[in-house]
Amino acid sequence: MKLSFTTLGCPDWTLQEIVKNAYQMGFDGIEFRGIRDEMDISKLPEFTTDLDKTKELLSRYKVSVSGIDVSARFAVVDPEEKERHFDETRRNLKLAAQLNARTLRVFGGKVPEGYTVERMIPVLAENLRGMADEAEECGVVLALETHDDWADSAVVSRVMKKVNHPYIGVLWDMHHPFRFNSEDPEETYANLSPYIVAVHVKDSILDENGQTRYVFPGEGDVPIRDMLEMLIDGGYEGYITFEWEKRWHRELPEPEIAFPKFVEKMREWFE
């Protein structure tokens, strides 16, 4: 089992701290979702003019780049907006290829005003397919996350069937279909299993007001272990990535506490 974390969980760390801590805490990879004040790492010197130094740093600590996450959304109808998202995707596809990252996470996003999910399914599929050949040229799979208006695994499965391209897949955020779409893990996995190329792991409970509160893996009611067992039994060989949303929820414990707890829990369950 290869373990990684997204940099959402360590929004105050420098690149040096991210890589060094990944190594010392027992992670195999890093999934980049911003560093400090910049969410699009393709704009940072560490990934442009100083890219060779970054590669050397990663090599020195024997840490891989498991993936890159971008904000690009593909359930869009406005041509100018679509081109902006395509541009962000292109920049990061090239960067992912240079870093030997297998996946680039993208969003469907919110359904545009005046549209429905049903009406947007072919639009999303067409837009994803519009970037598929470029993804293949880079050797990087575009991974649509089960997120926002696209957390229904049956709907995402329909999108994938329409796209029908080996370089378009799914990032299974294990939390969202369960928490926000009330899906049984077996249903989610059955719908998504042919397309899963990456996963995000996080756990939560509902507080007394019915609001989601994130907790350490294994301390909530999201059946993470069952989901991971299905994934592994099904032959998944990608990274198991911890998404600790510290950037968006500053009240969460620090990564120095959360990241080792994740590694410890994964070893407890699967070693």
Helices and strands as residue ranges (DSSP letters): E 2-6, G 7-9, H 15-25, E 29-32, G 41-43, G 45-47, H 51-60, E 64-73, H 79-98, E 103-107, H 117-138, E 141-145, G 148-150, H 153-163, E 168-173, H 176-181, H 185-192, E 196-201, E 203-206, E 212-215, H 224-233, E 239-242, H 255-270
